Amino acid sequence: MALLAVALFAGVTNWSLSTNFQREHVRFLQSKVAELRTDLEEANGDPQALIAEIAKETDASRFRQYQARVLDANGKVLGGTTGMSTLLPLELFPPASTSPQVIQLRVHSKVYALTTVGLGGVGGTPPVRLQFALDVSRDDALLSDFHRALALAFLLLIPLLALTGRWIAAKGLSPLRRISAATRAITPAGLSTRLPLSPPWPSELHELVQVFNAMLARIEEAFSRLSRFSADLAHELRTPLGNLSGEIEVCLMRPRDAEDYRAALESGLEECRRLNVLIENLLFMAHAEHAEHALHRECFDAAQACSWAVAQLAPGAQGRGVTIRVDGKASLYADPLLFRQAVANLLTNAIRHSNTGGDILVEVSGNNEKEVTLGIRDHGEGIDAIHLPHLFDRFYQADTARRRDAGQGTGLGLSIVKTIVDLHGGTIRLESTPGAGTTVVLCFPAGIDAP
């Protein structure tokens, strides 16, 4: 950029000098033409008087070096500066015109500005032509010296600018190199490391450092969640596999009768079913997170879908003496299978944590055909506030002992519910008071096709 600016400045300067010289040449020749025209008029058109004036001026050392000659209408030389015809033949000059048409030629190591001017006759005398040759060698030499100086300056300036540019680039890239070095030092085991904000980063990079630190925080959180998920998954798989392995080992310790083998196989089948449910739930959430789960939307009665889920869970609820009531009505444009699964998961949790003989209320309502709200409220044991932010995490349970019997599920129920709600573009909210019960509210977009 600097080199371009210097080149532009040099070009403008060269053009300005050259233009000024040309203007000066034209002005000088115009003034001489005017003077000689006046002399010709004063001499009543006598060309000899004009020739004498030319000889006097061109021979005087105090005048700028120029040569001139007078020609008649047929191109015959009448007179002029001594030796001009030998040095500057007639054919070098441009055609005659009323105003000087100046051309520049190099002749015998000198540079001349040449022009031809026609002068009309005075008092009936025939017209004549004047040829002028102005020696501009000094001006041309000055321009040549300027060009050489420019060339030398460029030869010196190019490496200087290259070194300066390299130094500026190195200085400008120094913060990026520090960022790169700090980034290379971050390992999977050190994701808690952050780029320091204390160095005076350039304003252009300060925001980049903040964004990079925020990205590191997200990556650290993702790795932490992945680590917790791996540990929880190992725990979930270890329990049924341990039970299955224990049953088989007990059976193989000594010969058994058919009834014992049957009981062991039924117990193993139950553990296999639990593993199958766990794997299906994990696959469902993995597909949903990667947008691989296609929704099969249709318009249906949300209250009827809730009643279907209640009917499926009625035996378990009756076993605990829990009453479930569905209230309200609304049409919803969503995936009915996933909606029923979400309701069933919430009801399963509500039944599990309800007091014996308690009741559960399922409320369905529509909001101006734009939103459908589903609320499930129980009056069970409730959940401490410390657990609420984590209830939708995979395998998370408020039970700190993390003991799960066959009736407690896998800890994925609420995670699946949130995944289903997210797939539909809805929201989920959970409120709970220890000893008073829990309320879960799902909000679904009603859908443009909802009646």
C-alpha positions as CSV (number, residue, x, y, z in Angstrom):
1,M,0.0,0.0,0.0
2,A,2.8,2.4,0.9
3,L,4.6,1.5,-2.4
4,L,1.4,2.2,-4.3
5,A,1.1,5.6,-2.6
6,V,4.7,6.5,-3.4
7,A,4.2,5.4,-7.0
8,L,1.1,7.5,-7.3
9,F,2.9,10.5,-5.8
10,A,5.8,10.0,-8.3
11,G,3.5,9.7,-11.2
12,V,1.5,12.9,-10.3
13,T,4.8,14.8,-9.8
14,N,6.2,13.7,-13.1
15,W,3.0,14.6,-14.9
16,S,2.9,18.0,-13.2
17,L,6.5,18.8,-14.2
18,S,6.0,17.6,-17.8
19,T,2.8,19.5,-18.2
20,N,4.2,22.7,-16.7
21,F,7.2,22.5,-19.0
22,Q,4.9,22.1,-22.1
23,R,2.8,25.0,-21.0
24,E,5.8,27.2,-20.6
25,H,7.0,26.2,-24.1
26,V,3.7,27.0,-25.6
27,R,3.5,30.4,-23.8
28,F,7.0,31.3,-24.9
29,L,6.3,30.5,-28.6
30,Q,2.9,32.3,-28.4
31,S,4.6,35.4,-27.1
32,K,7.2,35.3,-29.9
33,V,4.5,34.8,-32.5
34,A,2.7,37.8,-31.2
35,E,5.8,39.9,-31.1
36,L,6.8,39.0,-34.7
37,R,3.3,39.6,-35.9
38,T,3.4,43.1,-34.5
39,D,6.9,43.6,-36.0
40,L,5.5,42.5,-39.4
41,E,2.6,44.9,-39.2
42,E,4.9,47.8,-38.2
43,A,7.1,47.0,-41.2
44,N,4.0,47.1,-43.5
45,G,4.4,43.4,-44.3
46,D,8.0,43.5,-45.3
47,P,9.5,40.1,-44.5
48,Q,13.0,41.4,-44.5
49,A,12.3,43.5,-41.5
50,L,11.0,40.3,-39.8
51,I,14.1,38.4,-40.8
52,A,16.3,41.1,-39.4
53,E,14.4,41.1,-36.1
54,I,14.7,37.3,-35.9
55,A,18.5,37.4,-36.5
56,K,18.9,40.1,-33.9
57,E,17.0,38.2,-31.2
58,T,18.3,34.7,-31.8
59,D,21.9,35.8,-31.9
60,A,21.6,37.7,-28.6
61,S,22.8,35.5,-25.7
62,R,20.4,37.1,-23.3
63,F,17.4,35.5,-25.0
64,R,16.3,32.0,-24.5
65,Q,17.8,29.7,-27.1
66,Y,15.4,29.4,-30.0
67,Q,15.7,29.5,-33.8
68,A,13.3,30.8,-36.4
69,R,12.9,31.3,-40.1
70,V,10.5,32.9,-42.5
71,L,9.0,31.1,-45.5
72,D,6.9,32.4,-48.3
73,A,3.5,30.8,-49.3
74,N,5.3,28.3,-51.5
75,G,7.6,27.1,-48.7
76,K,10.7,28.8,-49.9
77,V,13.0,30.0,-47.1
78,L,13.3,33.8,-47.1
79,G,15.7,34.0,-44.2
80,G,16.1,33.3,-40.5
81,T,18.6,32.0,-37.9
82,T,22.0,31.1,-39.4
83,G,22.5,27.4,-39.8
84,M,18.9,26.4,-39.0
85,S,18.2,24.7,-42.3
86,T,21.2,22.4,-41.8
87,L,20.3,21.5,-38.3
88,L,16.5,21.4,-38.6
89,P,15.1,20.6,-42.1
90,L,11.7,21.9,-43.1
91,E,10.1,18.5,-43.1
92,L,10.6,18.1,-39.3
93,F,8.1,20.9,-38.5
94,P,4.3,20.4,-38.2
95,P,2.0,22.1,-40.8
96,A,1.2,25.8,-40.4
97,S,-1.7,26.9,-38.2
98,T,-3.0,30.1,-36.7
99,S,-2.1,28.9,-33.2
100,P,1.2,27.1,-32.4
101,Q,0.9,23.3,-32.8
102,V,3.9,22.2,-30.8
103,I,5.7,18.9,-31.3
104,Q,8.9,17.8,-29.5
105,L,11.8,16.0,-31.2
106,R,15.3,15.0,-30.4
107,V,17.8,16.1,-33.0
108,H,21.5,15.6,-32.7
109,S,21.5,15.0,-28.9
110,K,19.3,18.0,-28.3
111,V,15.6,18.3,-27.8
112,Y,13.5,20.9,-29.6
113,A,9.9,22.1,-29.4
114,L,8.9,22.8,-33.0
115,T,5.9,24.7,-34.4
116,T,4.8,26.5,-37.6
117,V,2.6,29.6,-37.7
118,G,1.0,31.3,-40.7
119,L,0.9,35.1,-40.9
120,G,-1.4,36.9,-43.3
121,G,-0.1,39.6,-45.6
122,V,-0.2,43.2,-44.6
123,G,-1.1,46.0,-47.0
124,G,-1.5,43.6,-50.0
125,T,1.8,41.9,-49.3
126,P,1.8,38.1,-49.7
127,P,1.4,35.9,-46.5
128,V,4.4,34.2,-44.9
129,R,5.0,31.3,-42.6
130,L,7.2,31.3,-39.5
131,Q,8.9,28.1,-38.2
132,F,10.2,28.2,-34.6
133,A,12.5,25.7,-32.9
134,L,12.8,26.2,-29.1
135,D,15.7,24.4,-27.4
136,V,14.2,22.5,-24.4
137,S,17.2,20.3,-23.8
138,R,17.6,21.6,-20.2
139,D,14.0,20.9,-19.4
140,D,14.3,17.4,-20.9
141,A,17.5,16.8,-18.9
142,L,15.8,17.9,-15.7
143,L,12.9,15.5,-16.4
144,S,15.5,12.7,-17.1
145,D,17.3,13.5,-13.9
146,F,14.0,13.3,-12.1
147,H,13.2,9.9,-13.7
148,R,16.6,8.6,-12.6
149,A,16.1,9.9,-9.1
150,L,12.7,8.2,-9.0
151,A,14.2,4.9,-10.2
152,L,16.9,5.1,-7.6
153,A,14.4,6.0,-4.9
154,F,12.3,3.0,-5.9
155,L,15.3,0.7,-5.9
156,L,16.1,1.8,-2.3
157,L,12.5,2.1,-1.2
158,I,11.2,-1.3,-2.3
159,P,13.5,-3.3,0.1
160,L,13.0,-0.7,2.8
161,L,9.2,-1.0,2.5
162,A,9.5,-4.8,2.4
163,L,11.5,-4.8,5.6
164,T,9.1,-2.3,7.2
165,G,6.1,-4.2,6.1
166,R,7.5,-7.5,7.4
167,W,8.3,-5.8,10.8
168,I,4.8,-4.3,11.0
169,A,3.2,-7.7,10.0
170,A,5.3,-9.5,12.6
171,K,4.3,-7.0,15.2
172,G,0.6,-7.1,14.2
173,L,0.6,-10.9,14.2
174,S,2.3,-11.2,17.5
175,P,-1.0,-11.3,19.5
176,L,-2.2,-14.0,17.1
177,R,0.9,-16.1,17.7
178,R,0.4,-15.7,21.5
179,I,-3.2,-16.9,21.0
180,S,-2.1,-19.8,18.9
181,A,0.6,-20.8,21.4
182,A,-2.0,-20.7,24.3
183,T,-4.5,-22.6,22.2
184,R,-1.9,-25.4,21.4
185,A,-1.2,-25.7,25.1
186,I,-4.9,-26.6,25.8
187,T,-5.4,-30.4,26.0
188,P,-8.5,-32.5,26.7
189,A,-7.3,-32.8,30.3
190,G,-6.9,-29.0,30.6
191,L,-10.2,-27.7,29.2
192,S,-10.6,-25.4,32.2
193,T,-7.7,-23.3,30.8
194,R,-8.7,-19.9,29.4
195,L,-6.9,-17.4,27.3
196,P,-5.9,-14.5,29.6
197,L,-7.7,-11.2,29.3
198,S,-5.0,-9.3,31.2
199,P,-2.6,-8.7,28.2
200,P,-3.5,-5.5,26.3
201,W,-5.0,-7.3,23.3
202,P,-5.7,-5.2,20.3
203,S,-9.4,-4.1,20.2
204,E,-9.9,-6.3,17.1
205,L,-8.8,-9.4,19.0
206,H,-10.2,-8.7,22.4
207,E,-13.7,-9.9,21.3
208,L,-12.1,-12.9,19.6
209,V,-10.4,-13.9,22.9
210,Q,-13.7,-13.6,24.8
211,V,-15.6,-15.6,22.1
212,F,-12.9,-18.3,22.2
213,N,-13.0,-18.5,26.0
214,A,-16.8,-18.8,25.8
215,M,-16.4,-21.6,23.3
216,L,-13.9,-23.4,25.6
217,A,-16.4,-23.1,28.4
218,R,-19.0,-24.8,26.2
219,I,-16.6,-27.5,25.2
220,E,-15.6,-28.1,28.8
221,E,-19.3,-28.3,29.8
222,A,-19.9,-30.7,26.9
223,F,-17.0,-32.9,27.9
224,S,-18.1,-32.8,31.5
225,R,-21.6,-33.9,30.5
226,L,-20.2,-36.6,28.3
227,S,-18.0,-37.9,31.1
228,R,-21.0,-37.9,33.5
229,F,-23.1,-39.6,30.8
230,S,-20.5,-42.3,30.3
231,A,-20.3,-42.9,34.0
232,D,-24.1,-43.0,34.3
233,L,-24.4,-45.3,31.3
234,A,-21.8,-47.7,32.7
235,H,-23.8,-47.7,36.0
236,E,-27.1,-48.3,34.3
237,L,-25.6,-51.2,32.2
238,R,-23.7,-52.7,35.1
239,T,-26.8,-53.3,37.2
240,P,-28.9,-55.4,34.8
241,L,-25.8,-57.2,33.5
242,G,-24.7,-57.9,37.1
243,N,-28.1,-59.3,37.9
244,L,-28.1,-61.4,34.8
245,S,-24.6,-62.7,35.5
246,G,-25.4,-63.4,39.1
247,E,-28.5,-65.4,38.2
248,I,-26.5,-67.5,35.6
249,E,-23.7,-68.1,38.1
250,V,-26.1,-69.3,40.8
251,C,-27.8,-71.6,38.3
252,L,-24.5,-73.1,37.3
253,M,-23.3,-73.7,40.8
254,R,-25.2,-77.0,41.1
255,P,-27.8,-79.0,39.1
256,R,-31.2,-77.4,39.3
257,D,-34.7,-78.6,38.5
258,A,-36.7,-77.2,35.6
259,E,-38.6,-74.8,37.8
260,D,-35.4,-73.2,39.1
261,Y,-34.1,-72.8,35.6
262,R,-37.3,-71.3,34.5
263,A,-37.3,-68.7,37.3
264,A,-33.7,-67.8,36.4
265,L,-34.6,-67.4,32.7
266,E,-37.6,-65.3,33.5
267,S,-35.4,-63.1,35.7
268,G,-32.8,-62.8,33.0
269,L,-35.5,-62.0,30.4
270,E,-36.7,-59.1,32.7
271,E,-33.1,-57.7,32.8
272,C,-32.8,-58.1,29.0
273,R,-36.1,-56.1,28.6
274,R,-34.7,-53.4,30.8
275,L,-31.6,-53.2,28.8
276,N,-33.6,-53.1,25.6
277,V,-35.7,-50.2,26.9
278,L,-32.6,-48.4,28.0
279,I,-30.9,-48.8,24.5
280,E,-34.1,-47.8,22.7
281,N,-34.4,-44.6,24.8
282,L,-30.8,-43.7,24.2
283,L,-31.1,-44.3,20.4
284,F,-34.3,-42.1,20.4
285,M,-32.5,-39.2,22.1
286,A,-29.4,-39.6,19.9
287,H,-31.5,-39.5,16.7
288,A,-33.5,-36.5,18.0
289,E,-30.4,-34.5,18.9
290,H,-29.0,-35.0,15.4
291,A,-32.3,-34.1,13.6
292,E,-32.6,-37.7,12.4
293,H,-36.0,-38.2,14.0
294,A,-38.8,-37.3,11.6
295,L,-42.0,-36.1,13.1
296,H,-45.3,-37.6,11.8
297,R,-47.6,-34.7,12.6
298,E,-51.4,-34.9,12.5
299,C,-54.2,-33.1,14.2
300,F,-55.7,-34.9,17.2
301,D,-57.5,-34.4,20.5
302,A,-54.8,-33.8,23.2
303,A,-57.2,-34.8,26.0
304,Q,-58.1,-38.1,24.3
305,A,-54.3,-38.8,23.9
306,C,-53.9,-38.1,27.7
307,S,-56.8,-40.5,28.5
308,W,-55.1,-43.2,26.4
309,A,-51.9,-42.8,28.5
310,V,-54.0,-42.9,31.7
311,A,-55.7,-46.1,30.6
312,Q,-52.3,-47.7,29.9
313,L,-51.0,-46.9,33.3
314,A,-54.2,-47.6,35.2
315,P,-53.1,-50.9,36.7
316,G,-50.0,-49.4,38.3
317,A,-52.0,-46.4,39.6
318,Q,-54.7,-48.6,41.1
319,G,-52.0,-50.7,42.8
320,R,-50.9,-47.6,44.7
321,G,-54.4,-46.4,45.2
322,V,-53.7,-43.3,43.0
323,T,-56.6,-41.6,41.1
324,I,-55.9,-39.9,37.8
325,R,-58.3,-37.3,36.3
326,V,-58.1,-35.7,32.9
327,D,-59.7,-32.3,32.5
328,G,-60.0,-29.8,29.5
329,K,-59.9,-30.2,25.8
330,A,-57.7,-28.9,23.0
331,S,-56.7,-29.8,19.4
332,L,-53.0,-30.2,18.8
333,Y,-51.0,-30.6,15.5
334,A,-48.1,-32.8,16.6
335,D,-46.8,-36.4,16.5
336,P,-49.4,-38.3,18.5
337,L,-47.1,-41.3,19.4
338,L,-44.4,-39.0,20.8
339,F,-47.0,-36.9,22.6
340,R,-48.5,-40.0,24.3
341,Q,-45.0,-41.1,25.2
342,A,-44.3,-37.8,26.9
343,V,-47.5,-37.9,28.8
344,A,-46.9,-41.6,29.8
345,N,-43.4,-40.7,31.1
346,L,-44.7,-37.8,33.2
347,L,-47.6,-39.9,34.6
348,T,-45.2,-42.7,35.4
349,N,-43.1,-40.3,37.5
350,A,-46.2,-38.8,39.1
351,I,-47.5,-42.2,40.1
352,R,-44.2,-43.4,41.4
353,H,-43.8,-40.3,43.7
354,S,-47.4,-39.9,44.7
355,N,-48.5,-40.8,48.2
356,T,-50.7,-43.9,48.6
357,G,-54.3,-42.9,47.9
358,G,-53.3,-39.6,46.3
359,D,-54.6,-38.0,43.1
360,I,-53.1,-36.7,39.9
361,L,-54.7,-34.0,37.7
362,V,-54.0,-33.8,34.0
363,E,-55.1,-30.5,32.6
364,V,-55.3,-29.7,28.8
365,S,-56.0,-26.2,27.6
366,G,-55.7,-24.2,24.3
367,N,-54.6,-20.6,24.0
368,N,-56.3,-18.9,21.0
369,E,-55.4,-21.8,18.7
370,K,-51.7,-20.9,19.0
371,E,-50.6,-22.9,21.9
372,V,-51.7,-26.1,23.7
373,T,-50.7,-26.4,27.4
374,L,-50.6,-29.7,29.2
375,G,-50.2,-29.6,33.0
376,I,-49.7,-32.7,35.2
377,R,-49.9,-32.1,39.0
378,D,-49.5,-34.6,41.8
379,H,-49.6,-34.2,45.6
380,G,-46.7,-36.4,46.4
381,E,-43.4,-36.1,48.1
382,G,-42.1,-33.2,46.0
383,I,-38.5,-32.4,45.0
384,D,-35.9,-30.2,46.7
385,A,-35.1,-27.0,44.8
386,I,-31.4,-28.0,44.5
387,H,-32.4,-30.8,42.1
388,L,-34.7,-28.8,39.8
389,P,-32.1,-27.5,37.3
390,H,-30.8,-31.0,36.7
391,L,-34.0,-33.1,36.5
392,F,-33.9,-33.1,32.7
393,D,-30.3,-34.4,32.5
394,R,-29.8,-38.0,31.4
395,F,-29.8,-40.5,34.2
396,Y,-30.2,-37.8,36.9
397,Q,-32.3,-38.7,39.9
398,A,-33.0,-36.8,43.0
399,D,-32.3,-39.9,45.0
400,T,-28.6,-39.3,46.1
401,A,-28.2,-42.9,47.0
402,R,-28.9,-43.7,43.3
403,R,-30.6,-46.9,44.2
404,R,-33.1,-48.0,41.6
405,D,-35.3,-51.1,41.9
406,A,-37.1,-52.7,39.1
407,G,-39.9,-50.2,39.3
408,Q,-37.8,-47.0,39.2
409,G,-36.9,-47.0,35.5
410,T,-33.6,-45.7,34.0
411,G,-33.6,-42.1,34.9
412,L,-34.2,-41.1,31.2
413,G,-37.9,-40.4,31.5
414,L,-37.8,-36.6,31.9
415,S,-34.9,-36.3,29.4
416,I,-37.1,-38.0,26.8
417,V,-40.0,-35.7,27.6
418,K,-37.8,-32.6,27.1
419,T,-36.4,-34.1,23.9
420,I,-40.0,-34.6,22.6
421,V,-41.0,-31.1,23.5
422,D,-37.9,-29.6,21.9
423,L,-38.6,-31.5,18.7
424,H,-42.0,-29.8,18.5
425,G,-40.5,-26.4,19.3
426,G,-42.3,-26.2,22.7
427,T,-41.2,-25.5,26.2
428,I,-41.3,-27.4,29.5
429,R,-41.5,-26.0,33.0
430,L,-41.3,-27.9,36.4
431,E,-42.3,-26.6,39.8
432,S,-42.1,-28.6,43.0
433,T,-42.5,-28.1,46.7
434,P,-41.1,-30.7,49.1
435,G,-44.0,-32.5,50.8
436,A,-46.6,-30.7,48.7
437,G,-46.1,-32.2,45.2
438,T,-44.9,-31.4,41.7
439,T,-46.4,-29.7,38.7
440,V,-45.0,-30.2,35.2
441,V,-46.3,-27.9,32.4
442,L,-45.7,-28.6,28.7
443,C,-46.4,-26.0,26.0
444,F,-46.8,-27.1,22.4
445,P,-47.4,-24.9,19.4
446,A,-50.9,-25.8,18.3
447,G,-49.9,-25.9,14.6
448,I,-51.3,-24.0,11.6
449,D,-53.6,-26.9,10.7
450,A,-55.2,-27.1,14.1
451,P,-59.0,-26.6,13.9
